[in-house]
Structures are given as structure tokens and as C-alpha cells.
Amino acid sequence: MKLLYAEDEPAMAEAVTDVLTFNKYQVDAVSDGEQALDYAQEGGYDGIILDVMMPKLSGLEVLRALRERGDRTPVLLLTAKTQVEDRIEGLDLGADDYLPKPFAMGELLARIRAMLRRREAFHPDILTFGDLSLNPAGSELSCGGHSVSLSRLEYRMMEALMVNSGICLSTEDLLEKVWGYDSEADESSVWVYLSYLRKHLAAISSTVSIAAKRGIGYTLRSGQEPKESGKK
């Protein structure tokens, strides 16, 4: 696995690079945002780790530039504990996860493994299920001649349901897949976004529904199959 790591503190950069290399990752380490963006645009990375506070370009500016160009490489942000606004902005811009400083190396490795697992679970560019198609370009959910643009979290939830079609995902599964490891989101957030997706499905006249199996979880159902009770 090849990682890009951007950090302007030399001691921290050296320590993290050594740990990642020891754990069999191939690492390109850079010390400012301009270098990070240049390296990232060359492609070939399985994941990118960005410190938010960097010279020339901040980690958030690098992230914004990458997502605007359609680069979906997983990104982990490193933030100071007090930078709550930066964490929120980073997630809204498309970061996959964040890790507050200071952090334990073991937790950094765990976050990276989780981030890369999510990348491996992503299959085709355009996902299909029943009469639905989900296109990452514009985060567009379509059925026949109808389509709707999804928000970032709506997209990630629909993506999780489509990639795992035929499998019931629990509320906890959806929290991890959509909001990421160690998120402060709770079950009510899952129910709210499931409600949003159900409204979108109705709006584009899809025959696909989100079925709830009491005590088990949620799955996509195609056509006119009977629905089970217990829907949130």
C-alpha cells in the first residue's frame, strides 16, 4: 500500500514515516501543502494523510482541490484537538476520517487500516441495484429519466447499501461506514439519513425500497417484494 504523508514538523514526520515503513507501507513524505497537492495529482496513492496546519497550502485547501478535481483517494486529516471547526469543514469537504493530535501510533495505524478497507470495498464507478444507478460524478442517484443529487452523507449511505446489497447492515455498521471510526454521530443520525434516502427514492419513482428487519438492520429491496415491519 502506498501512502502520501504531509507534515511540516520534522520530528513528527520522521517518527510517523518510520512507523508506517516498519508496518510495510510505502510512504512519500512531504513538508508543505503545495508539495502534497503536486504529489497527490500524480496519482497512484492508496491513501493520503494530511496535517491541517501546513505552510503554503493548508491540508483543507489540498483536500478541497483534490475533491474538486474528482480525486476520490481516501484522506485522513490530522488536526489539533481545539480545531473543531477544521474537523467539521474537513468532513464536509470529503475527508474520510480525522485524528486529533497528539495521537498514539497504534490508533493512527488503526485509522489507516479502516480507511484503506473502505477503499477496497468500493467497486465500480457507477453502482447499480434494481432500477437504480449511483454515479460518483455529481453524487447522482438515478432511475429511468429521473435523478437527484445527493449530499456527501446521503451518497455514502446509499453507496454502503448498494455495495452490500443482499446483506443487512446494522445501525452500527452504517455509522462506521458513513460517518467513520470514532464518530460522535449516533443512531438518530442514521435514521434521519435513511429517511432522506427514502424520500429521494420516492421522488425519482424507483421501485427500490430500504427495508428494515427488526433487530437486524437495513437492506435494499427491489421491486414489489413484501416489506417487513419495524421501519424507523
N, C-alpha and C positions, 0 to 999 in steps of 0.2 A: 504494500500500500504506500502510495506517495502522497506526502503532505506538504503544504506550504505553510510556514510559520512566520508571522510578522510580529516582532517585539523589539522595542528600541532600548530596553535596559540590557546591557551586555551580559551581566551576571545571570539574570533570569533567562535570557536567550540561550546561553551556553548550557545551563542546567537542564532546561526543558529539552533542548536538542539532544543532549547526551541520553536522557531518559527515553526519548522516543526512538533514538537509534538503537539503544540497548534492547528495546522491545520490538525490533525488526521492522520499524518504519523507515522509509527513505524520506529524508527531510531536506527541503530547501528553506534556509532561514534568511530573512531579510530584516532590515532595521528601520524602514520607514514606509509610509503608505504608498508613495509613488512606485517604489520597488515592488511592493506587494501587488499593486494593480498590474504592473508590467509583467511580472512572473505569472500571475493568475491568467492573464489574457493569452499566454502561450498555451494554456490548457495542459491536460494530462494529469491533473491532481485528483485524487480520490476525496480529499477534504482540505479545508483551509481554516487555519486558526489565526484570528486577528485580535491584537490588542486594540482597544478602542482609542486610547490616547497615544497617538504617534505623530512624529513630525511630518510636514509636507501634506499628507492626507491622513485624516483620521480613519480608524477602522470602519466607522459608519459610512464615511464617504466612499471608501473602497467597496464596501458591501453594496451601497446604492448603485454605483457604476456597474458592478457585475450583474446585478439583477436587472437593471435597465437594458443591458445588452443580451439578456436571455440566458445568462450563465446560471445553471441550477446546481453547481457544485456545493455540497454541504459546507456550511460555515459555522464555526464555533467562535463566539466572541468572548474575550477576556476583559472584564470590567472591574473597576474599583467598587467596593461594597456600597459606597454612597451614591453611585451613579445610577439611581433607579430610572431616571428619565432616559438615559442612554440604553439601558436594557430594554425598556418598552419600545423605544424607537427602533432598536436593532431587530427585535422580533417582528415589528410591523414592516420593516424593510425586507424581511425574508431570511433572517438568521435562523438556523436550525436549533441552536441552543446557546446558552451563555454560562459562564463560570466566573463567579466573583473572586477577586484577589483579596487576600492571599488564599491559595488553594493547596491541597495535598496532591502530590504527583499521582497517587493512586486514583483519586477522583478524576483528575484530568484524563488519565488513560481510560477510565470507565466511560466518561462522556464521549471520548473519541470513538470507542468501540460502538457505543449506541448510535452515534451519528453515522458511522460507516455501515452499520446494519440497516439503517433506514435507506441508505443509498442503494444497497444491494437488493432491497425489497422492491425498488422502483423498476418496473419492467418496460413496457412500450411507451413511446412518446404520447400516443393517443390511446387511452384506455376505453374499452367498450364493455357494456353489460346490457343485455336485453336490447331495448331501443335507444339506449343512451350512449353518448361518446363524451369523453372528458379530454379536452385539449389543453396542454400547459401553456400554449400560446394564448395569452389573454385570460387564462384560467376559465375557459368557456365550457359550460355544460350544455350539450345539445341533444335534441330529439326531433327527428324529421327536419322540418324547416324552422323550428323554434330553438332559441338558445338564450342563455343567461350568463353573465359574467359573475363569477364567484369571488368573494373576498378570500384573503390568504387562508384563514382558518376554515372557511367553508370548503375551499379547494382541498386542503389537506385531509379533512374528514371524508369527503367524497372519494378521494384517492384511496384512503385506507380501506373504505368499504368495498370499492371496486377491485383493488388488488387482492383483497381477502374474500372475494365472493364465494359463497358456499360455507363460510366459516362465521360463527357467531363471535363478535368482538364484544368483550365486556366493557363497562364504563371505564374501568381502569386501563384496559387496552387502548381505548380511544384517547384517554387523557395522555398516555405516553406517546402514542403515535402522532397526535395532532399538536399537543402543547409542549411535548418534550419531557425529558427526565427532570424530576425535582421541580416541576412547575407548581405554582401556587393556585392554579385553576382547580376547581372542584367538580363534583358530579353535575351540579346545576349548569355549569358551562357546557357540558356535553349535551344535556337535554335541550338547552337553548339552541345550539347549533344544529342538532338533529331536527328541531322544529323549523329552522330556517331552510334546511335542505328539503324537507317535505313540502314546504310552500313553493320552492323553486321547481320541484318535480311536477307539482300540480300546474304551475304556471306554464310549463313547456309541454303539457299534455302527455307526459310519459306514463306508460303502464307499469314502470318500475316503482316499487314502494320500499320503504325502510321498515322492516318487520322487527318487532321486539318480542323476544322469548323470555318470559318471566323468569327471573333469577339466573339467566344465562347471558343475554346480551342482545346485540343488534346485527342484522344481516340484510342484504338486499334481496328482494323478491321480485321476480319478473312475471309479467302477465297477470292473470286473474286468479292466482293461487289464493286459497283462503288464508286470511291473516289470523294470527293468534292474538289473544287478548293480553293486556298488560302493557300497552304502549304508553310511553311517557310523553 
